[in-house]
Amino acid sequence: MNTFKFLTLAVLTSIFVSCSDSKSTVDTGNKEQTKTEAQQNNDFSTGMYTATLPCADCMGIETYITFRIDNKAVKSTSYLDSDGTSENEYGTWTKNDDIIEVSIPNSTKEYYLVKPNKTLVRLDADKKEVSGELAKQYIFKEVKAYTPAQLNGTYHSNVNGKGYNQILELKSENGTIYSVKISFTGAVKGCTFEGKGKLVNNQIDVDLKTINKDLKGTMTILFKDKTAELFTSKFEDRFALNYFCGGGASLAGDYYKNSIIKVLSIADR
C-alpha cells in the first residue's frame, strides 16, 4: 500500500514538473517571438534615406536625409518642378524606442518611425503615421551614396559636340571631397571654373565664398541618371554663376555623361 502511494506521488510530481516545464517553454517562446519582432522593428542603421514627399503646388519634394554615427543629420530638399534649387539643412538626431527625432535650427522637429527592411516613415507633428492615398509617399528607403567610380569623369553641356560646349570634370580626392573644373570649347569667350566640392546626400556642393570672398551662395551639382545638373542652391544666388563666364554665359545648366548613374534602393538589390 505504501509502495502504491509512493508511486502515485512520483507520477503526479512528474506530471506537474512536465506541465511546468511545458508552460515555461511556451512562455519563453512567446517572449522570444516578441523580442524578435521588436528587434526586427528596430532594424535601423545610420546612413542615407530618400522619399519624394507630396507637395500642394508642385510635383513633389525630393528629399534625402542622412543620419550620421555622431548623431548629426543633414537633409536635402529639391522641388521637382523648380528652376534648380536644392536646400541643405543641418541638425541632430536622437532615437527613442522606434521613433527618430530630428532637430534642425529654425525648423519644426521631424519624426520618423523605424520600420522593418531598413525603411522609415515620416510622421506628423503628433508622431502619428499619415493615412490615406498619400501614405506611401512618406516612406523613406535607404540608398547608397554615390561612389567616385560613378561620379568621376567628364560631362558635356553640348551632347552632339558641335558649337559651343562647356566641359565639367569631376575627380574625387577622397570619399566626399571632389575637385570641380569647368572649361569650354567652340567660342572665343566662355566659362572657366576650378574649386572643391563636398558630396552631401548624393549631390556635390561648392561654397562659392571659398572661390571668391565677394561671392555668396552654394553651387550645387545634382545627379539624375546620366545628367549632372548645375545650379545655385538658392534661386536668388543664381547670378553668381555668371561671374566665371564671359559673353553672357553661366556655369548653370545640364552636363551629360556617357555612363548612366542610377540610385539603387537597398530593397532593390
C-alpha positions as CSV (number, residue, x, y, z in Angstrom):
1,M,0.0,0.0,0.0
2,N,2.8,2.4,0.9
3,T,4.6,1.4,-2.3
4,F,1.4,2.3,-4.3
5,K,1.2,5.7,-2.6
6,F,4.8,6.4,-3.3
7,L,4.5,5.5,-7.0
8,T,1.3,7.6,-7.3
9,L,3.0,10.6,-5.7
10,A,6.0,10.2,-8.0
11,V,3.9,10.1,-11.1
12,L,1.9,13.1,-10.1
13,T,5.1,15.0,-9.3
14,S,6.5,14.1,-12.7
15,I,3.3,15.2,-14.5
16,F,3.4,18.5,-12.6
17,V,7.0,19.2,-13.4
18,S,6.4,18.3,-17.0
19,C,3.5,20.7,-17.3
20,S,5.5,23.4,-15.6
21,D,8.4,22.9,-18.0
22,S,6.0,22.9,-20.9
23,K,4.4,26.2,-19.7
24,S,7.8,27.7,-19.1
25,T,8.8,26.7,-22.7
26,V,5.7,28.3,-24.1
27,D,6.3,31.5,-22.1
28,T,9.9,31.6,-23.2
29,G,8.9,31.0,-26.8
30,N,6.4,33.9,-26.6
31,K,9.0,36.2,-25.1
32,E,11.5,35.2,-27.8
33,Q,8.9,35.8,-30.5
34,T,8.0,39.2,-29.1
35,K,11.7,40.0,-28.7
36,T,12.4,39.0,-32.3
37,E,9.5,41.2,-33.6
38,A,10.8,44.1,-31.5
39,Q,14.3,43.6,-32.8
40,Q,13.1,43.5,-36.4
41,N,11.1,46.7,-35.9
42,N,14.2,48.4,-34.6
43,D,16.2,47.4,-37.7
44,F,17.8,50.8,-38.1
45,S,21.2,51.7,-39.3
46,T,22.8,55.1,-39.9
47,G,23.0,56.1,-43.5
48,M,21.1,57.9,-46.2
49,Y,17.3,57.6,-46.8
50,T,15.1,59.2,-49.5
51,A,11.5,59.7,-50.5
52,T,9.5,62.1,-52.7
53,L,7.2,63.9,-50.3
54,P,3.8,65.3,-51.6
55,C,3.6,69.0,-52.4
56,A,0.5,71.1,-52.6
57,D,1.6,73.3,-55.5
58,C,4.4,71.2,-57.2
59,M,5.0,67.7,-58.5
60,G,6.8,66.6,-55.3
61,I,9.7,67.3,-53.0
62,E,12.6,65.0,-53.5
63,T,14.0,64.6,-50.0
64,Y,17.3,63.0,-48.8
65,I,18.2,62.7,-45.2
66,T,21.5,61.3,-43.8
67,F,21.8,60.0,-40.2
68,R,25.5,60.1,-39.2
69,I,27.1,57.9,-36.5
70,D,27.9,61.1,-34.4
71,N,24.1,61.9,-34.2
72,K,24.3,64.7,-36.8
73,A,21.8,64.8,-39.6
74,V,21.7,66.6,-42.9
75,K,18.6,66.9,-45.0
76,S,18.4,68.0,-48.7
77,T,15.1,69.0,-50.4
78,S,14.6,69.7,-54.0
79,Y,11.3,70.8,-55.6
80,L,10.8,68.7,-58.7
81,D,9.4,71.4,-60.9
82,S,11.6,74.2,-59.5
83,D,14.1,76.2,-61.5
84,G,17.1,74.5,-60.0
85,T,17.0,74.8,-56.2
86,S,18.1,72.4,-53.5
87,E,18.4,73.3,-49.9
88,N,20.6,71.6,-47.3
89,E,19.7,71.8,-43.6
90,Y,22.0,70.5,-40.8
91,G,20.9,69.3,-37.4
92,T,21.0,66.4,-35.0
93,W,19.0,63.2,-34.4
94,T,18.1,61.0,-31.4
95,K,16.3,57.7,-31.2
96,N,13.8,56.7,-28.6
97,D,12.4,53.2,-29.0
98,D,11.2,53.1,-32.6
99,I,11.0,56.9,-33.2
100,I,13.8,59.1,-34.5
101,E,13.6,62.7,-33.7
102,V,15.4,65.2,-36.0
103,S,16.1,68.7,-34.7
104,I,17.1,71.4,-37.3
105,P,17.7,75.0,-36.2
106,N,14.8,77.4,-37.1
107,S,12.6,74.4,-38.2
108,T,10.0,72.3,-36.5
109,K,11.1,69.0,-35.2
110,E,10.6,66.0,-37.5
111,Y,9.7,62.4,-36.5
112,Y,10.5,59.2,-38.3
113,L,9.2,55.7,-37.4
114,V,11.5,52.8,-37.8
115,K,10.1,50.0,-39.9
116,P,11.4,46.6,-41.0
117,N,13.7,46.2,-44.0
118,K,15.5,49.4,-43.3
119,T,12.7,51.8,-44.1
120,L,11.5,54.9,-42.2
121,V,8.1,56.5,-42.2
122,R,7.8,60.3,-41.8
123,L,5.3,61.0,-39.0
124,D,3.1,64.1,-38.5
125,A,3.6,66.6,-35.7
126,D,1.7,64.3,-33.3
127,K,4.0,61.4,-34.0
128,K,1.3,59.5,-36.0
129,E,1.5,57.9,-39.4
130,V,-0.2,59.7,-42.3
131,S,-3.1,57.7,-43.6
132,G,-5.0,57.7,-46.9
133,E,-3.8,57.8,-50.5
134,L,-0.6,59.8,-49.7
135,A,0.6,57.4,-47.0
136,K,3.1,55.6,-49.3
137,Q,4.8,58.9,-50.2
138,Y,6.0,59.3,-46.6
139,I,8.0,56.1,-46.7
140,F,11.8,56.6,-46.8
141,K,14.1,53.9,-48.2
142,E,17.7,53.5,-47.5
143,V,20.0,54.3,-50.5
144,K,23.7,54.0,-51.1
145,A,25.9,57.1,-51.5
146,Y,27.5,57.6,-54.9
147,T,31.0,56.3,-55.4
148,P,33.9,58.0,-57.1
149,A,33.6,55.4,-59.9
150,Q,30.1,56.6,-60.6
151,L,30.8,60.4,-60.5
152,N,34.4,60.8,-61.7
153,G,34.7,61.8,-65.3
154,T,33.9,64.3,-68.0
155,Y,30.5,65.8,-68.7
156,H,29.5,68.0,-71.7
157,S,26.8,70.7,-72.0
158,N,26.6,70.0,-75.7
159,V,25.8,66.4,-76.4
160,N,26.5,66.5,-80.1
161,G,29.9,68.0,-79.7
162,K,29.2,70.8,-82.2
163,G,29.4,74.5,-81.5
164,Y,29.9,75.9,-78.0
165,N,30.5,73.3,-75.3
166,Q,31.1,73.6,-71.6
167,I,33.0,70.8,-70.1
168,L,32.6,69.7,-66.5
169,E,35.3,67.5,-65.0
170,L,34.9,65.8,-61.6
171,K,37.6,63.9,-59.7
172,S,37.4,62.5,-56.2
173,E,40.2,63.5,-53.8
174,N,38.8,61.3,-51.0
175,G,35.4,59.8,-50.1
176,T,33.5,63.0,-50.1
177,I,35.7,65.8,-51.5
178,Y,35.8,66.4,-55.3
179,S,37.8,68.7,-57.5
180,V,35.4,70.5,-59.8
181,K,36.7,72.0,-63.1
182,I,34.8,73.7,-65.9
183,S,36.3,74.7,-69.3
184,F,34.8,75.5,-72.7
185,T,35.4,75.0,-76.4
186,G,33.9,76.4,-79.6
187,A,33.9,80.1,-78.8
188,V,36.2,83.0,-78.0
189,K,34.7,83.6,-74.7
190,G,33.1,81.1,-72.3
191,C,33.1,79.8,-68.7
192,T,36.1,78.6,-66.6
193,F,36.0,77.4,-63.0
194,E,38.1,75.5,-60.5
195,G,37.2,74.6,-57.0
196,K,36.5,72.0,-54.4
197,G,33.1,70.5,-53.6
198,K,31.7,68.1,-51.0
199,L,29.4,65.2,-51.7
200,V,26.3,65.6,-49.4
201,N,23.2,63.5,-49.9
202,N,24.4,62.4,-53.4
203,Q,24.9,66.0,-54.6
204,I,28.2,68.0,-54.7
205,D,28.1,71.4,-53.1
206,V,30.7,74.1,-53.6
207,D,30.8,77.1,-51.2
208,L,31.4,80.0,-53.6
209,K,33.0,82.1,-50.9
210,T,35.9,79.7,-50.9
211,I,36.5,80.7,-54.6
212,N,35.9,84.4,-54.2
213,K,35.2,86.1,-50.9
214,D,32.8,88.6,-52.6
215,L,30.5,85.8,-53.8
216,K,27.7,84.2,-51.8
217,G,25.7,81.1,-52.2
218,T,26.4,77.5,-52.9
219,M,26.9,75.9,-56.3
220,T,25.2,72.6,-56.4
221,I,25.7,69.7,-58.8
222,L,22.7,67.3,-58.7
223,F,22.9,63.9,-60.4
224,K,20.0,62.3,-62.2
225,D,20.6,59.4,-64.4
226,K,23.3,60.4,-66.9
227,T,22.9,64.1,-66.2
228,A,24.7,66.4,-63.9
229,E,22.5,69.5,-63.3
230,L,24.5,72.5,-62.1
231,F,22.8,75.5,-60.3
232,T,22.9,77.6,-57.2
233,S,21.3,76.1,-54.0
234,K,19.1,79.2,-53.7
235,F,17.5,80.8,-56.8
236,E,18.3,84.3,-55.7
237,D,22.1,83.5,-55.9
238,R,21.9,82.3,-59.5
239,F,23.8,85.3,-61.0
240,A,26.9,84.3,-59.0
241,L,27.5,81.7,-61.6
242,N,27.9,84.4,-64.3
243,Y,31.0,85.7,-62.5
244,F,33.1,82.9,-64.0
245,C,31.9,83.3,-67.6
246,G,32.3,85.7,-70.5
247,G,29.9,86.7,-73.2
248,G,26.8,86.4,-71.0
249,A,27.1,82.7,-70.3
250,S,26.6,80.9,-67.0
251,L,28.0,77.8,-65.3
252,A,24.4,76.7,-64.7
253,G,22.9,74.0,-66.9
254,D,22.8,70.3,-67.7
255,Y,26.0,68.4,-68.3
256,Y,25.8,64.9,-69.8
257,K,28.0,61.9,-69.2
258,N,28.1,58.7,-71.3
259,S,27.7,56.3,-68.3
260,I,24.3,56.2,-66.6
261,I,24.2,57.0,-62.9
262,K,21.3,55.4,-61.1
263,V,20.2,55.4,-57.4
264,L,19.6,51.9,-56.3
265,S,17.4,51.3,-53.3
266,I,18.8,48.8,-50.9
267,A,15.5,47.0,-51.2
268,D,16.0,46.6,-54.9
269,R,19.5,45.0,-54.7
